[in-house]
Amino acid sequence: MASIASQFILHPAVSQGLKFGGTTVGRDKTYRAIQYFARFYAWHLANKGDKVEAARWTALKAHLGTARKLMRLGKPIEHLQAALRATLAAGPVEETLTTIARQIGYFGYLSYDAIVWAHSIKFITLAPETAKRMAKRAFQFWFTAIVFSLVHGVLKAARLAKEAKSLRESKVRGEKDLAEEASRETRLSAIETARKNNRQQLVIDLLDIWIPATGAEFLKVNEGTLGIFGLISSLIGAKSQWKAVNGKK
């Protein structure tokens, strides 16, 4: 019996899971996936008329949301630093500008989100209308950040496609220089990796944008759909973090 327990506890998959969960991003992606599943499932149960069970899952969603807000308290400064670093980085002007706008958008979103969190735990007291306005402003900043992220992703995709095409069409004149050919293949591989990562971010943004768009009251999407979109984008992000921590295998 002890041998079986040891095999389970010391199994590589368990070790990899602990390593993944030991990172802030890994924990956040896990909590986010559960939060948005709870959002979907609460909606599903409410539609079936099971209000008691729906209330349980709604409470789980709310508490996970509050916990994740606490974990993000220092994030606004990170995004502000990223915006400042982007102003110093070399690159296409349009991509630089959209990066800066995206980071400022997230800075605004997370700053207002921190105020909403402080109110939700009763650390500060806001009038109901003020609290609602703060939450709505947070969603507006989030929506703006994702819009600029999408624009940036489209611009980057076009640039990388052009660079990849140029590299594929380039040929070494005369006797083939193996070193030059190897360098070309390395650059092409790096571009393809960047294109893959960019496509993934575009998918995540296209899934997530409906959440702040609904919260900001630009449109209305039901809770079930938002829950599914959030769950899928969370799982995509979790998969990337798993690979970053544990490798591709």
C-alpha angles and dihedrals in degrees: 000000000000089000092054091048091049092050090052097044094044095041112131091236090057091049091049091049091052090048090051092046090048090070122081091228092049093053092045093051090049093049091045093052091051091044094054093042087054089050091054095042094048089053090048093050093046090053088053090052096248096134097165095056091040089056091054093054092042089055090050090051092049095048093047089050090052092048092051091050088056091051090053098053094111096041099092091067091048090056092046089052090048090053092051092047089051090059089059097043123099117238145096111328095229092052091047092051094049090048091053092047091049093051092047088050091054090045090056093043095051093042092056089040090058090055090050089051092050089052093047092056090044093243087129128018122227130180111257092249092048092050090049091049092050092051091048092049090052090054091048091054091046091051091049091050092053092047091055090044090055092048089049091049093052092048092047092047091054093048094047092047090053092048092048092050091049092051093047091051095046114103131188110243118226119351110012114253105217094200092053091046091050090050091051092051091049092052091046091051091050091050092050090051090050091049091051092050091046092051090050092052090049090054091049091049092048089053097043100044092077091062098063091033088061094041091051089049094239087130139346123248120172121253094247094058092045089050092053093046091049092047093052094047090047092052091049090052092045091052091053092049091048090055091046092053103035103023128245096297 
